[in-house]
Amino acid sequence: MTSKSEIAAMVARLMATYPNYKPADMRLASEVFLEILSDLPGDAVQAAALRYSSEAHEFAPSAGTIRAYAIALLCDAAGIPDAYAAYSEICEMPPSMTASRVEVVDGENIIVHEKRRWSHDLIAAAANEIRWPARFPTNNPTADLPQFLRLYENMSRKYIDSLTRLPAVRKFTDSAASREIISLTKRLEVK
């Protein structure tokens, strides 16, 4: 996770890279960056700041921008496939999830069956959600593609959000959800 020293070094590099970036209160600026970035790996945050700085931007990035860049880098590193790659994988997967190939051993042809796996758990979840292979794909790929893209993009957004939600936001939403459930339960109680 990102440390105070990594944040201080990053802010100093941003000040060197962007001459117009001069926080009025360096300590407060570092605290804000730390609060927003501390739950992410330090190397991802540093790479995100470097990536942003290597692009043609006139102003230093906000902490939220660095967070978004770091999350994108982490998603790339995690191998989360985009929606089109996921759709292609689902359409090409045999319903039995096995692949057969022929090997020649000592002059004889031997059929080898191999169990196939989804390349990512998110694709497995999407396949389950669309009831693959029983109900998807249909014989209408014109309808299948947009339906799958909407589903997968929504699922991947929720998946990534669940992994990258700020701890303070997670704490608030969890406690707010708990309070709302208790409130609903009390209102639904039979009197």
Phi and psi restraints in degrees (value plus and minus 20) as a CYANA .aco file:
   2 THR   PHI     -89.8   -49.8
   2 THR   PSI     111.2   151.2
   3 SER   PHI    -117.2   -77.2
   3 SER   PSI     148.9   188.9
   4 LYS   PHI     -80.5   -40.5
   4 LYS   PSI     -60.9   -20.9
   5 SER   PHI     -86.5   -46.5
   5 SER   PSI     -56.4   -16.4
   6 GLU   PHI     -86.6   -46.6
   6 GLU   PSI     -59.7   -19.7
   7 ILE   PHI     -84.5   -44.5
   7 ILE   PSI     -65.3   -25.3
   8 ALA   PHI     -80.4   -40.4
   8 ALA   PSI     -62.4   -22.4
   9 ALA   PHI     -85.5   -45.5
   9 ALA   PSI     -59.9   -19.9
  10 MET   PHI     -85.5   -45.5
  10 MET   PSI     -64.2   -24.2
  11 VAL   PHI     -83.3   -43.3
  11 VAL   PSI     -60.5   -20.5
  12 ALA   PHI     -82.4   -42.4
  12 ALA   PSI     -61.4   -21.4
  13 ARG   PHI     -86.6   -46.6
  13 ARG   PSI     -58.0   -18.0
  14 LEU   PHI     -84.2   -44.2
  14 LEU   PSI     -58.8   -18.8
  15 MET   PHI     -85.0   -45.0
  15 MET   PSI     -55.8   -15.8
  16 ALA   PHI     -92.7   -52.7
  16 ALA   PSI     -54.9   -14.9
  17 THR   PHI     -98.0   -58.0
  17 THR   PSI     -56.6   -16.6
  18 TYR   PHI    -137.4   -97.4
  18 TYR   PSI      76.5   116.5
  19 PRO   PHI     -78.6   -38.6
  19 PRO   PSI     -43.7    -3.7
  20 ASN   PHI    -103.5   -63.5
  20 ASN   PSI     -23.0    17.0
  21 TYR   PHI    -112.2   -72.2
  21 TYR   PSI      82.6   122.6
  22 LYS   PHI    -157.6  -117.6
  22 LYS   PSI      68.8   108.8
  23 PRO   PHI     -79.1   -39.1
  23 PRO   PSI     116.6   156.6
  24 ALA   PHI     -83.1   -43.1
  24 ALA   PSI     -56.6   -16.6
  25 ASP   PHI    -148.2  -108.2
  25 ASP   PSI      78.6   118.6
  26 MET   PHI     -79.5   -39.5
  26 MET   PSI     -59.5   -19.5
  27 ARG   PHI     -84.9   -44.9
  27 ARG   PSI     -64.9   -24.9
  28 LEU   PHI     -84.7   -44.7
  28 LEU   PSI     -62.1   -22.1
  29 ALA   PHI     -80.0   -40.0
  29 ALA   PSI     -64.0   -24.0
  30 SER   PHI     -85.1   -45.1
  30 SER   PSI     -58.5   -18.5
  31 GLU   PHI     -83.7   -43.7
  31 GLU   PSI     -60.4   -20.4
  32 VAL   PHI     -85.8   -45.8
  32 VAL   PSI     -66.3   -26.3
  33 PHE   PHI     -78.5   -38.5
  33 PHE   PSI     -63.7   -23.7
  34 LEU   PHI     -83.6   -43.6
  34 LEU   PSI     -63.4   -23.4
  35 GLU   PHI     -81.9   -41.9
  35 GLU   PSI     -58.0   -18.0
  36 ILE   PHI    -105.3   -65.3
  36 ILE   PSI     -45.6    -5.6
  37 LEU   PHI    -133.6   -93.6
  37 LEU   PSI     -27.1    12.9
  38 SER   PHI     -84.7   -44.7
  38 SER   PSI     -43.9    -3.9
  39 ASP   PHI    -103.1   -63.1
  39 ASP   PSI     -27.2    12.8
  40 LEU   PHI    -115.5   -75.5
  40 LEU   PSI     132.1   172.1
  41 PRO   PHI     -80.5   -40.5
  41 PRO   PSI     117.8   157.8
  42 GLY   PHI     -77.9   -37.9
  42 GLY   PSI     -60.5   -20.5
  43 ASP   PHI     -86.4   -46.4
  43 ASP   PSI     -52.5   -12.5
  44 ALA   PHI     -89.1   -49.1
  44 ALA   PSI     -59.7   -19.7
  45 VAL   PHI     -85.5   -45.5
  45 VAL   PSI     -64.8   -24.8
  46 GLN   PHI     -82.4   -42.4
  46 GLN   PSI     -63.7   -23.7
  47 ALA   PHI     -84.8   -44.8
  47 ALA   PSI     -57.5   -17.5
  48 ALA   PHI     -84.7   -44.7
  48 ALA   PSI     -64.3   -24.3
  49 ALA   PHI     -83.5   -43.5
  49 ALA   PSI     -60.2   -20.2
  50 LEU   PHI     -85.7   -45.7
  50 LEU   PSI     -64.0   -24.0
  51 ARG   PHI     -81.0   -41.0
  51 ARG   PSI     -66.1   -26.1
  52 TYR   PHI     -79.8   -39.8
  52 TYR   PSI     -65.2   -25.2
  53 SER   PHI     -85.8   -45.8
  53 SER   PSI     -45.9    -5.9
  54 SER   PHI     -98.9   -58.9
  54 SER   PSI     -32.0     8.0
  55 GLU   PHI    -110.7   -70.7
  55 GLU   PSI     149.0   189.0
  56 ALA   PHI    -104.8   -64.8
  56 ALA   PSI      60.0   100.0
  57 HIS   PHI    -137.8   -97.8
  57 HIS   PSI     119.3   159.3
  58 GLU   PHI    -107.1   -67.1
  58 GLU   PSI     -39.8     0.2
  59 PHE   PHI    -144.3  -104.3
  59 PHE   PSI     132.9   172.9
  60 ALA   PHI     -84.2   -44.2
  60 ALA   PSI     131.5   171.5
  61 PRO   PHI     -96.3   -56.3
  61 PRO   PSI     133.0   173.0
  62 SER   PHI     -98.9   -58.9
  62 SER   PSI     148.2   188.2
  63 ALA   PHI     -82.3   -42.3
  63 ALA   PSI     -57.3   -17.3
  64 GLY   PHI     -85.0   -45.0
  64 GLY   PSI     -57.3   -17.3
  65 THR   PHI     -86.7   -46.7
  65 THR   PSI     -63.9   -23.9
  66 ILE   PHI     -82.9   -42.9
  66 ILE   PSI     -59.6   -19.6
  67 ARG   PHI     -80.5   -40.5
  67 ARG   PSI     -65.8   -25.8
  68 ALA   PHI     -82.0   -42.0
  68 ALA   PSI     -62.5   -22.5
  69 TYR   PHI     -83.9   -43.9
  69 TYR   PSI     -63.3   -23.3
  70 ALA   PHI     -84.1   -44.1
  70 ALA   PSI     -61.8   -21.8
  71 ILE   PHI     -83.4   -43.4
  71 ILE   PSI     -61.5   -21.5
  72 ALA   PHI     -81.6   -41.6
  72 ALA   PSI     -61.6   -21.6
  73 LEU   PHI     -84.6   -44.6
  73 LEU   PSI     -62.2   -22.2
  74 LEU   PHI     -84.1   -44.1
  74 LEU   PSI     -58.6   -18.6
  75 CYS   PHI     -85.8   -45.8
  75 CYS   PSI     -61.3   -21.3
  76 ASP   PHI     -80.7   -40.7
  76 ASP   PSI     -65.0   -25.0
  77 ALA   PHI     -85.4   -45.4
  77 ALA   PSI     -52.7   -12.7
  78 ALA   PHI     -98.3   -58.3
  78 ALA   PSI     -29.7    10.3
  79 GLY   PHI      52.6    92.6
  79 GLY   PSI       9.3    49.3
  80 ILE   PHI     -90.7   -50.7
  80 ILE   PSI      95.2   135.2
  81 PRO   PHI     -91.9   -51.9
  81 PRO   PSI     131.1   171.1
  82 ASP   PHI     -95.2   -55.2
  82 ASP   PSI     152.3   192.3
  83 ALA   PHI     -82.6   -42.6
  83 ALA   PSI     -58.5   -18.5
  84 TYR   PHI     -88.3   -48.3
  84 TYR   PSI     -59.6   -19.6
  85 ALA   PHI     -85.2   -45.2
  85 ALA   PSI     -60.0   -20.0
  86 ALA   PHI     -84.5   -44.5
  86 ALA   PSI     -63.2   -23.2
  87 TYR   PHI     -80.8   -40.8
  87 TYR   PSI     -65.8   -25.8
  88 SER   PHI     -80.3   -40.3
  88 SER   PSI     -63.6   -23.6
  89 GLU   PHI     -83.2   -43.2
  89 GLU   PSI     -61.6   -21.6
  90 ILE   PHI     -86.6   -46.6
  90 ILE   PSI     -61.4   -21.4
  91 CYS   PHI     -88.0   -48.0
  91 CYS   PSI     -50.3   -10.3
  92 GLU   PHI    -110.4   -70.4
  92 GLU   PSI     -32.9     7.1
  93 MET   PHI     -92.2   -52.2
  93 MET   PSI     106.8   146.8
  94 PRO   PHI     -86.1   -46.1
  94 PRO   PSI     122.5   162.5
  95 PRO   PHI     -74.5   -34.5
  95 PRO   PSI     -49.8    -9.8
  96 SER   PHI    -100.1   -60.1
  96 SER   PSI     -29.1    10.9
  97 MET   PHI      36.4    76.4
  97 MET   PSI      13.4    53.4
  98 THR   PHI    -148.1  -108.1
  98 THR   PSI     130.5   170.5
  99 ALA   PHI    -143.7  -103.7
  99 ALA   PSI     121.4   161.4
 100 SER   PHI    -135.4   -95.4
 100 SER   PSI     124.4   164.4
 101 ARG   PHI    -165.4  -125.4
 101 ARG   PSI     138.7   178.7
 102 VAL   PHI    -125.9   -85.9
 102 VAL   PSI     109.3   149.3
 103 GLU   PHI    -136.3   -96.3
 103 GLU   PSI     123.2   163.2
 104 VAL   PHI    -119.5   -79.5
 104 VAL   PSI      97.0   137.0
 105 VAL   PHI    -144.5  -104.5
 105 VAL   PSI     100.0   140.0
 106 ASP   PHI      31.5    71.5
 106 ASP   PSI      22.0    62.0
 107 GLY   PHI      59.5    99.5
 107 GLY   PSI     -19.5    20.5
 108 GLU   PHI    -131.2   -91.2
 108 GLU   PSI     122.8   162.8
 109 ASN   PHI    -102.1   -62.1
 109 ASN   PSI     106.7   146.7
 110 ILE   PHI    -141.7  -101.7
 110 ILE   PSI     110.1   150.1
 111 ILE   PHI    -109.0   -69.0
 111 ILE   PSI     103.5   143.5
 112 VAL   PHI    -129.4   -89.4
 112 VAL   PSI     106.4   146.4
 113 HIS   PHI    -123.6   -83.6
 113 HIS   PSI     109.7   149.7
 114 GLU   PHI    -141.9  -101.9
 114 GLU   PSI     114.3   154.3
 115 LYS   PHI     -93.4   -53.4
 115 LYS   PSI     110.3   150.3
 116 ARG   PHI    -118.9   -78.9
 116 ARG   PSI     135.0   175.0
 117 ARG   PHI    -149.2  -109.2
 117 ARG   PSI     135.6   175.6
 118 TRP   PHI     -90.0   -50.0
 118 TRP   PSI     127.5   167.5
 119 SER   PHI     -92.3   -52.3
 119 SER   PSI     -39.0     1.0
 120 HIS   PHI    -171.5  -131.5
 120 HIS   PSI     127.6   167.6
 121 ASP   PHI     -79.2   -39.2
 121 ASP   PSI     -49.4    -9.4
 122 LEU   PHI     -85.4   -45.4
 122 LEU   PSI     -57.1   -17.1
 123 ILE   PHI     -87.9   -47.9
 123 ILE   PSI     -60.0   -20.0
 124 ALA   PHI     -80.3   -40.3
 124 ALA   PSI     -62.7   -22.7
 125 ALA   PHI     -85.1   -45.1
 125 ALA   PSI     -61.0   -21.0
 126 ALA   PHI     -86.1   -46.1
 126 ALA   PSI     -61.2   -21.2
 127 ALA   PHI     -80.8   -40.8
 127 ALA   PSI     -61.9   -21.9
 128 ASN   PHI     -85.1   -45.1
 128 ASN   PSI     -61.9   -21.9
 129 GLU   PHI     -83.4   -43.4
 129 GLU   PSI     -58.3   -18.3
 130 ILE   PHI    -109.9   -69.9
 130 ILE   PSI     -14.8    25.2
 131 ARG   PHI      41.7    81.7
 131 ARG   PSI      25.8    65.8
 132 TRP   PHI     -91.7   -51.7
 132 TRP   PSI     122.9   162.9
 133 PRO   PHI    -113.3   -73.3
 133 PRO   PSI     -19.2    20.8
 134 ALA   PHI     -81.1   -41.1
 134 ALA   PSI     -62.2   -22.2
 135 ARG   PHI    -141.3  -101.3
 135 ARG   PSI     -19.0    21.0
 136 PHE   PHI    -169.4  -129.4
 136 PHE   PSI     119.0   159.0
 137 PRO   PHI     -96.8   -56.8
 137 PRO   PSI     136.3   176.3
 138 THR   PHI    -109.9   -69.9
 138 THR   PSI    -192.6  -152.6
 139 ASN   PHI    -110.0   -70.0
 139 ASN   PSI      -2.0    38.0
 140 ASN   PHI    -145.9  -105.9
 140 ASN   PSI      60.8   100.8
 141 PRO   PHI     -83.4   -43.4
 141 PRO   PSI     -42.4    -2.4
 142 THR   PHI     -84.3   -44.3
 142 THR   PSI     -53.9   -13.9
 143 ALA   PHI    -108.6   -68.6
 143 ALA   PSI     -53.1   -13.1
 144 ASP   PHI     -82.2   -42.2
 144 ASP   PSI     -65.9   -25.9
 145 LEU   PHI     -79.4   -39.4
 145 LEU   PSI     -75.8   -35.8
 146 PRO   PHI     -83.7   -43.7
 146 PRO   PSI     -54.9   -14.9
 147 GLN   PHI     -82.7   -42.7
 147 GLN   PSI     -65.9   -25.9
 148 PHE   PHI     -87.7   -47.7
 148 PHE   PSI     -62.5   -22.5
 149 LEU   PHI     -78.8   -38.8
 149 LEU   PSI     -64.8   -24.8
 150 ARG   PHI     -81.2   -41.2
 150 ARG   PSI     -67.2   -27.2
 151 LEU   PHI     -80.9   -40.9
 151 LEU   PSI     -70.1   -30.1
 152 TYR   PHI     -87.0   -47.0
 152 TYR   PSI     -62.4   -22.4
 153 GLU   PHI     -83.1   -43.1
 153 GLU   PSI     -59.2   -19.2
 154 ASN   PHI     -85.3   -45.3
 154 ASN   PSI     -65.7   -25.7
 155 MET   PHI     -84.2   -44.2
 155 MET   PSI     -61.8   -21.8
 156 SER   PHI     -88.7   -48.7
 156 SER   PSI     -55.8   -15.8
 157 ARG   PHI     -83.4   -43.4
 157 ARG   PSI     -64.7   -24.7
 158 LYS   PHI     -85.7   -45.7
 158 LYS   PSI     -59.8   -19.8
 159 TYR   PHI     -82.5   -42.5
 159 TYR   PSI     -69.2   -29.2
 160 ILE   PHI     -85.8   -45.8
 160 ILE   PSI     -60.8   -20.8
 161 ASP   PHI     -81.6   -41.6
 161 ASP   PSI     -60.3   -20.3
 162 SER   PHI     -85.3   -45.3
 162 SER   PSI     -50.6   -10.6
 163 LEU   PHI    -103.3   -63.3
 163 LEU   PSI     -44.1    -4.1
 164 THR   PHI    -140.7  -100.7
 164 THR   PSI     -12.8    27.2
 165 ARG   PHI     -83.4   -43.4
 165 ARG   PSI     116.8   156.8
 166 LEU   PHI     -75.9   -35.9
 166 LEU   PSI     117.0   157.0
 167 PRO   PHI     -74.5   -34.5
 167 PRO   PSI     -60.2   -20.2
 168 ALA   PHI     -85.4   -45.4
 168 ALA   PSI     -57.4   -17.4
 169 VAL   PHI     -89.8   -49.8
 169 VAL   PSI     -63.1   -23.1
 170 ARG   PHI     -79.7   -39.7
 170 ARG   PSI     -63.8   -23.8
 171 LYS   PHI     -81.0   -41.0
 171 LYS   PSI     -65.0   -25.0
 172 PHE   PHI     -83.5   -43.5
 172 PHE   PSI     -70.0   -30.0
 173 THR   PHI     -85.3   -45.3
 173 THR   PSI     -57.9   -17.9
 174 ASP   PHI     -84.0   -44.0
 174 ASP   PSI     -63.9   -23.9
 175 SER   PHI     -91.6   -51.6
 175 SER   PSI     -57.7   -17.7
 176 ALA   PHI     -85.4   -45.4
 176 ALA   PSI     -60.2   -20.2
 177 ALA   PHI     -84.3   -44.3
 177 ALA   PSI     -61.7   -21.7
 178 SER   PHI     -82.1   -42.1
 178 SER   PSI     -64.4   -24.4
 179 ARG   PHI     -83.3   -43.3
 179 ARG   PSI     -59.7   -19.7
 180 GLU   PHI     -86.9   -46.9
 180 GLU   PSI     -60.4   -20.4
 181 ILE   PHI     -83.4   -43.4
 181 ILE   PSI     -63.3   -23.3
 182 ILE   PHI     -82.4   -42.4
 182 ILE   PSI     -63.0   -23.0
 183 SER   PHI     -83.6   -43.6
 183 SER   PSI     -64.6   -24.6
 184 LEU   PHI     -83.2   -43.2
 184 LEU   PSI     -61.0   -21.0
 185 THR   PHI     -81.1   -41.1
 185 THR   PSI     -63.7   -23.7
 186 LYS   PHI     -84.4   -44.4
 186 LYS   PSI     -59.0   -19.0
 187 ARG   PHI     -90.7   -50.7
 187 ARG   PSI     -47.2    -7.2
 188 LEU   PHI    -108.5   -68.5
 188 LEU   PSI     -28.9    11.1
 189 GLU   PHI     -81.2   -41.2
 189 GLU   PSI     119.1   159.1
 190 VAL   PHI     -96.1   -56.1
 190 VAL   PSI     111.4   151.4
